[in-house]
Amino acid sequence: MTSFPATFPATFTDFLGNSHAIEGLRTAIAAGRLPHSLILAGPQGAGKYTLALMLAMAVECERQPRELWSTGQSLASYCGVCANCTRIASAADLQVLVDNAVAAREDLRETDKKETRVLIQQHPDVLIVPPDPPQLLIKLGQVRTVIQRAQYLPSEGPRKLFIFTASNFMKEAANSLLKLLEEPPDYAHLILCVENIGELLPTIRSRCAVVRLGALPIEELEMLLADRRPEWQPKHRTLVARLAQGAAGKALGFDLEGFTAARADALVMLRGAGDDHSALFKMTETYRAGADGQVKTSMLLRTMGLLLEDLMLLQAGTPELVRNVDMRGELERMAAAVTFGWIEGASRGLDQVTSGMRRNLLRNLSLDAFAEQLANQG
Ligand SMILES: [Zn+2]
C-alpha cells in the first residue's frame, strides 16, 4: 500500500523492541509536546535513525491518524501514503543518499567542493544531517545551514525537523548548535541520534530530552527470524542475526541471496583464484558500471570487508566475534594460510577500491586491478 522501502516499518507497531519509549514519544506527539531538542540514544542497530524518521512522519503526516490506547491515551501515527509521509520515508536508505551526495560533490570544482557540506533533504521541512565524509564529522558548515534554515517557517508540514544521524560534532560545530538547542523556534524540532551519550558535550546533553533505545539481543532476533523467515536455514538465520547487530528491520529485510552470492565472489577474489586467473576476471567482468553494478559492487566490497575482519578476529584469537558464522570452518582454514600482513594489505587495497568507486572510476577496472594485486600478493 505504500512506496516505502521494504525494510521500513509500515506502522509504529512494526518497530520491534523499545515499546515503552515509543509509546511515550507517540503520546507526546499526539499531545503536541514532542521535545524541541531530543536525543535518541542507543547502540548501533537499535533503530535510532529509523525511529527519527517515523517521528518526523507522525509530526508531518497530512492525515494525522490517532490510535486510542486502552488507558484513554491518544497515540500519534502516520498514514504512510500522503506526500509528506512518503517523501520522509524515502530518506530511509541513508547510506545510498549520502553516497550520491558525496559523488555529486566530487564532481564539483575544487573551490566549490570545500564549501559544499553533505545534507540530505527529501522533504522541504525535514533536513537530515549526516557526518560529513571522509572525516565523518558534523561540521560547522552543516550546523550553520541548520541554524539558517531554522529561521524560516515550515512550508509544507506543520513543523520543521532537523535530524542529526550521529553526534560526532567538530567542536566549533557543537558550540554553534547550543543556542538553537536551547531556544529553538516553536515550530522546530531537533533530533540527535547518539550512540555513546557519554561522548556528548555536557552542554548539549543538558539542553535535550533523552530517550534511550536498546538493541534486540541476538537470540531474540533469531527467534524473530525463525518466525518470519522459516524458509531460511538455521545457520543463515544466525548469520543474519549477527550481521544485523540487534536491528530487527535490518534483519527482516536482509538480502540473504544477494549477500551469499556477493560473498562467494569475494571469496574467489580473496583466494586469488589460485592458478586460474581467467576465472577471476570472468567474475569481475560481471560487475558492470551503472546503478545495478554499483549496488552489486558495493555489496561485494562490503562482504569482502566482513570476511577480512573475520580473518583478523580469528588470527587475534577471538573466534566468538566472527560474524560469518555459517562458514567458520572455511574461514579458520583461510586464516591459518595467510599472514596478518596479507590481511592488512588486502584491507588497504579494499579501501582504495572503495574510494575509487566514490570517485566514479570505471568499476570493473578498479576491481580487476585489486584482484590482480590480491593474486600477486598471495
Ligand atoms: Zn501521512
Boltz pocket constraint, residues with backbone or C-beta under 6 A from the ligand:
constraints:
  - pocket:
      binder: B
      contacts: [[A, 57], [A, 60], [A, 61], [A, 62], [A, 63], [A, 64], [A, 78], [A, 79], [A, 80], [A, 81], [A, 82], [A, 83], [A, 84], [A, 85], [A, 86]]
      max_distance: 6.0
